[in-house]
Amino acid sequence: MAQRRWLGIGILPILAMLGNQYMIPNQVVNDSETIKIAPHTSKWDYPKEVILGSDQELHIVKKGDTLWDLGQKYLGSPYAWPQIWELNKWVKDPHWIYPGDPLLIPTERTVLSENIIAPYPDKLVADLQPDLHTIRTQPPSNRFGGYAYAFQDFLRLPYLAPHGANTHFKELGAIKITGCQKGMQSLLSKGDVVYLGGGQNKGLHPGDRMLVLKIVKTKLIHPDNKLGLKSLGDVIKHAAILRILAIHPKNAEAVIEDTLDGVEIGDHAADYVEPALIHSKDAILKKEPTEPVPVNKSAKIIYGSNNAAYFSIGSLVLIDKGRNAGFKTGDVLVAVRKKPMEGERLLFHSGGNSSHTDRYLGQMLVVRTDANSSTGLILFSKSEITLGDIVSH
């Protein structure tokens, strides 16, 4: 089962979306029977009726539900949420469940206790909590064992390939995942065995670790590019860690050691390099600005994890400047907004064309830099942050 994000990396309670046309009251059914599901708005192709087994019960998602919380409610531990997702694979992305969605709940469950949950840095996916789509007014404390940027974040890290994914993969010598032991299963998780389109001919050896890379956005357009005539490149995301099991002249077999969001046939695997993690003591938040922040030489947010439009604490985002503009790994940046969003009251005094703004949103840590782009991890937010918002030293 894909103990997917953490779910675990940044990384995942799966918060039920808002604004559905139908609001279905929460209910639990535990008899063996067929239950018809009321029509409702959902991103997923949810089952229109559910046949309950003798070892299952039914939960109808209500506003605010997360798999993390449902694991606690029904299974006695939030870390057991993957047991729920295992029964509901029509939920393609466990980051999101929607009011009205039917979720089968196992009644014969594997009991989890703290003594079987490996502490950091063993990095078991089952230890990880999904990202929250909420605003926290206080910065996280002792995050992931005291790390501001931890392995969980590395395992879901997005970055920009300015010349496109195919060129990037060639430069890395990445090898395509061509199949899996389970046939053509669409989404693979921890413990699954995959086949690689390279082996001895690519210099692989049994025991080698590899980093799975996934294309998550092609032809990314800058938020300021209203015509969309020129792309910034493709967005690549770290997706999993593989361990090579066996090699052959032109192919190899590998097991998925860790993953947050799952692996798909067609993803690529490149050489694994141990990440440089950043401890919380080395990522100190700046003092909240008391004067307007200059924005003339600032950068902008151009992408957020899972192609989301709004971000809060724990979100990973791309910004449009990198090493060439003086951004360095470990920098703490301030996020501000120059103009209010639609429907938002004007909370700052500077005009639309001013070189300063006092609309302070939060702060982020630079965790990766490339020549002309960087990846930031949001450490603190007092308001939702969105595409096009400004970040500054």
C-alpha positions in Angstrom: 0.0 0.0 0.0 1.3 3.4 -0.9 2.0 4.9 2.4 1.8 7.9 0.3 2.5 11.2 1.5 3.0 11.6 4.2 1.3 11.6 3.6 4.5 11.9 4.5 6.8 13.7 2.6 6.1 17.9 3.1 4.0 16.4 3.2 -0.5 14.9 4.6 -3.8 14.9 6.1 -6.1 14.8 3.2 -8.5 17.6 3.8 -12.0 17.3 2.4 -12.6 20.1 -0.2 -15.1 22.8 0.3 -18.0 24.0 -1.9 -19.8 20.8 -2.9 -23.2 21.0 -4.3 -24.5 18.3 -2.0 -23.8 18.1 1.7 -24.3 14.5 2.9 -24.5 14.1 6.7 -21.8 11.9 8.1 -22.9 8.3 8.7 -21.3 4.9 9.6 -22.8 1.7 8.3 -21.4 -1.7 9.4 -23.9 -4.3 8.1 -23.2 -6.4 5.0 -25.4 -4.5 2.5 -25.4 -2.5 -0.7 -25.4 1.3 0.0 -26.3 3.8 -2.8 -24.1 6.9 -2.7 -25.8 10.3 -3.2 -24.6 12.3 -6.2 -22.1 15.0 -5.1 -19.2 17.1 -6.5 -15.9 15.2 -6.4 -12.7 15.2 -8.4 -12.8 11.4 -8.3 -14.9 8.8 -10.0 -16.4 7.6 -6.8 -18.4 4.4 -6.7 -22.2 5.1 -7.1 -23.0 2.2 -4.8 -20.9 0.3 -2.2 -21.2 -3.3 -1.3 -20.0 -3.7 2.3 -18.1 -6.8 3.4 -18.6 -8.4 6.8 -15.2 -6.9 7.8 -16.0 -3.3 6.6 -17.9 -0.3 7.5 -18.8 2.9 5.5 -17.8 6.5 6.3 -19.3 9.3 4.2 -16.8 12.2 4.1 -17.9 15.4 5.6 -16.3 18.9 5.5 -13.0 18.9 7.3 -12.3 15.2 7.3 -8.8 13.9 6.6 -7.4 10.4 6.2 -5.1 11.2 9.1 -8.0 12.0 11.4 -10.1 9.1 10.2 -7.2 6.7 11.0 -7.3 8.0 14.6 -11.1 7.8 14.8 -11.6 4.3 13.4 -8.3 2.5 13.6 -7.0 4.0 16.9 -3.9 5.7 15.3 -3.5 8.4 12.7 -0.5 6.5 11.3 -2.9 3.7 10.2 -4.6 6.0 7.6 -3.0 3.9 4.7 -5.2 1.0 5.7 -8.2 3.1 4.7 -6.6 4.3 1.5 -5.8 0.7 0.6 -9.6 -0.1 0.4 -10.4 3.1 -1.6 -8.0 3.1 -4.5 -10.4 5.1 -6.6 -9.0 8.0 -4.5 -6.1 8.6 -6.9 -4.4 11.3 -4.8 -4.7 10.9 -1.0 -4.0 14.6 -0.5 -7.7 15.2 -1.3 -11.0 13.7 -0.3 -14.3 15.5 -0.8 -17.6 15.8 1.2 -19.9 13.1 0.1 -17.2 10.6 -0.9 -17.7 7.1 0.4 -14.8 5.5 2.2 -14.7 1.8 3.2 -13.2 1.4 6.7 -11.6 -1.9 7.7 -13.0 -3.4 10.9 -10.3 -6.2 11.0 -7.4 -3.9 11.3 -3.6 -4.0 11.9 -3.0 -2.3 15.3 -0.2 0.2 15.3 1.8 1.0 18.4 4.6 3.5 18.9 7.1 0.7 19.4 6.7 -0.5 15.7 7.0 3.0 14.2 10.6 3.7 13.4 11.9 7.0 14.5 13.7 9.5 12.3 16.0 9.0 10.4 14.6 5.6 9.3 12.0 7.7 7.4 9.2 5.1 7.1 6.3 6.6 5.1 3.8 5.4 7.6 5.2 7.9 10.1 4.2 10.8 8.0 1.2 13.1 8.3 -0.4 14.6 5.2 -0.2 18.3 4.4 -2.9 20.5 6.0 -4.9 22.9 3.9 -5.2 25.3 6.9 -3.5 28.4 8.1 -1.4 28.1 11.2 -0.6 31.3 13.0 2.5 29.9 14.8 5.6 28.5 13.2 6.1 24.7 13.5 8.2 23.6 16.5 10.5 20.5 16.4 9.3 19.7 12.9 10.2 16.1 11.8 12.6 15.6 14.7 13.9 19.1 14.7 14.6 19.5 11.0 13.2 22.5 9.2 14.0 20.7 5.9 13.8 17.0 6.4 13.9 13.8 4.3 10.1 13.9 4.0 10.5 17.2 2.2 13.3 16.0 0.0 11.1 13.1 -1.1 8.5 15.4 -2.5 10.7 18.2 -3.7 9.7 20.0 -7.0 12.2 21.8 -9.1 12.4 23.4 -12.6 14.0 21.9 -15.7 14.3 24.9 -17.9 15.2 23.0 -21.1 12.4 20.4 -20.6 12.2 17.1 -18.9 13.5 15.0 -21.7 16.7 17.0 -22.0 17.1 17.0 -18.3 16.7 13.2 -18.0 19.3 12.7 -20.8 21.7 15.0 -18.9 21.2 13.0 -15.7 21.5 9.6 -17.5 18.1 8.8 -16.0 16.6 5.4 -16.7 12.9 4.9 -17.5 10.7 2.6 -15.4 9.2 0.3 -17.9 7.0 -2.1 -15.9 6.3 -3.6 -12.5 5.8 -7.0 -10.9 2.1 -6.3 -10.6 1.6 -5.9 -14.3 0.2 -2.5 -15.4 -1.0 -1.2 -12.1 -1.2 2.5 -12.4 0.2 3.6 -9.0 2.9 1.8 -7.2 3.9 2.1 -3.5 6.4 1.1 -1.0 7.5 -2.5 -1.3 6.4 -2.9 -5.0 9.0 -4.2 -7.5 9.6 -2.2 -10.7 11.6 -2.9 -13.9 14.1 -0.5 -15.3 15.0 0.0 -18.9 18.7 -0.3 -18.2 21.1 -2.6 -16.3 24.7 -3.5 -16.7 24.8 -1.3 -19.8 24.0 1.7 -17.5 26.5 0.8 -14.8 24.0 -0.4 -12.3 24.9 -2.7 -9.4 22.7 -4.7 -6.9 22.2 -2.6 -3.8 22.4 0.8 -5.6 19.9 3.4 -4.6 18.1 5.6 -7.1 15.9 8.6 -7.0 12.6 8.4 -8.9 11.8 11.6 -10.8 8.3 12.4 -12.0 7.1 15.1 -14.5 4.3 17.0 -12.7 4.0 20.1 -15.0 4.9 20.6 -18.6 5.5 24.0 -20.1 5.2 26.0 -16.9 3.9 29.6 -17.6 5.0 32.5 -15.4 2.0 34.0 -13.5 2.9 37.4 -15.0 2.8 36.0 -18.6 -0.8 36.6 -19.4 -0.5 35.5 -23.0 1.2 32.3 -22.2 3.5 32.5 -25.2 6.7 31.3 -23.6 7.2 28.6 -21.0 9.8 28.5 -18.2 10.4 24.8 -18.7 9.0 21.6 -17.1 8.5 20.9 -13.4 10.1 17.7 -12.1 9.4 16.2 -8.7 11.2 13.7 -6.4 8.8 10.8 -6.1 10.6 7.8 -4.5 13.7 6.0 -3.5 14.5 2.7 -5.3 17.0 -0.1 -4.3 18.4 -2.2 -7.1 17.6 -5.9 -6.5 19.0 -7.6 -9.6 20.6 -6.5 -12.8 20.7 -8.0 -16.3 22.6 -6.7 -19.4 19.9 -4.2 -20.5 17.4 -4.1 -17.6 17.1 -4.3 -13.9 14.7 -5.0 -11.0 14.3 -2.6 -8.1 12.1 -2.3 -5.0 10.5 0.9 -3.9 12.0 1.7 -0.5 10.2 5.0 0.2 7.6 7.1 -1.5 5.1 9.8 -0.7 3.0 10.2 -3.8 3.6 6.8 -5.5 5.4 5.7 -8.6 4.1 5.2 -12.1 5.4 3.3 -15.1 7.1 5.9 -17.3 8.7 7.8 -14.4 12.5 8.0 -14.5 15.2 6.9 -12.0 18.5 8.8 -11.6 21.5 8.4 -9.3 20.6 9.0 -5.7 22.7 11.6 -3.7 22.1 11.8 0.0 20.3 15.1 0.7 21.7 17.9 2.8 19.0 18.4 5.4 18.6 21.7 7.4 18.1 21.7 11.1 15.6 24.1 12.7 18.4 25.9 14.5 19.9 26.8 11.1 16.5 28.1 9.8 15.6 31.0 12.1 12.6 33.1 11.1 13.2 36.7 10.5 11.6 39.3 12.7 8.2 40.2 11.4 8.6 43.4 9.2 7.4 46.6 10.8 8.2 48.8 7.8 7.1 48.3 4.2 9.1 45.7 2.3 10.9 46.6 -0.9 9.8 44.6 -3.9 11.8 46.0 -6.9 14.5 43.3 -6.8 12.3 40.5 -5.4 11.2 37.2 -6.9 7.8 35.6 -7.4 6.2 32.3 -6.7 5.6 30.4 -10.0 4.5 27.0 -8.9 3.3 25.0 -5.8 3.3 21.3 -4.9 0.6 19.3 -6.6 0.0 22.2 -8.9 -2.0 23.9 -6.1 -2.9 27.5 -6.2 -2.7 28.3 -2.5 0.0 27.4 0.1 0.6 27.4 3.8 3.1 25.9 6.3 4.8 22.8 4.9 4.1 23.6 1.2 7.0 23.5 -1.3 7.0 26.2 -4.0 9.1 27.3 -6.9 10.3 30.9 -7.3 11.6 32.5 -10.5 15.1 33.4 -9.3 18.1 31.3 -8.3 21.8 31.3 -7.9 22.4 33.9 -10.6 20.3 36.4 -8.5 22.1 35.6 -5.3 19.7 33.1 -3.8 21.3 30.4 -1.7 20.2 27.2 0.0 19.4 28.1 3.7 18.2 31.6 3.0 15.1 32.6 4.8 12.8 34.8 2.6 9.9 37.0 3.4 6.7 36.5 1.4 4.6 39.6 0.7 1.7 40.7 -1.6 1.6 43.9 -3.5 -2.1 43.8 -4.5 -5.1 42.2 -2.7 -6.7 39.1 -4.1 -10.2 39.2 -5.5 -12.6 39.8 -2.6 -9.8 40.6 -0.1 -9.9 43.9 1.8 -7.0 46.3 1.1 -4.9 45.8 4.2 -1.8 47.8 3.2 -1.2 51.4 2.5 1.2 51.3 -0.5 -0.2 52.0 -3.9 -0.4 49.5 -6.7 2.7 50.9 -8.4 4.7 51.4 -5.2 8.2 49.9 -4.8 7.2 48.8 -1.3 4.4 46.9 0.4 3.4 46.1 4.0 1.1 43.2 3.1 3.2 40.6 5.0 2.2 36.9 4.3 4.9 34.7 5.9 8.4 33.3 5.4 10.0 30.4 3.6 13.3 28.6 3.6 15.3 28.1 0.3 16.0 24.4 0.1 17.3 24.1 -3.5 18.8 26.5 -5.9 19.3 26.3 -9.7 20.7 28.9 -12.0 17.5 30.8 -12.5 15.0 29.2 -10.1 14.8 28.0 -6.5 12.6 25.8 -4.4 11.3 27.2 -1.1 9.7 25.5 1.9 7.1 27.6 3.7 8.0 27.8 7.4 5.4 30.3 8.6 2.3 31.9 7.2 -0.2 34.3 8.6 -2.3 34.3 5.5 -2.6 31.9 2.5 0.1 32.4 0.0 -0.6 32.1 -3.7 0.9 32.1 -7.2 2.5 35.5 -8.1 3.1 36.5 -4.5 6.5 38.1 -3.9 9.4 36.8 -1.9 12.3 38.9 -0.8 15.5 38.8 1.3 
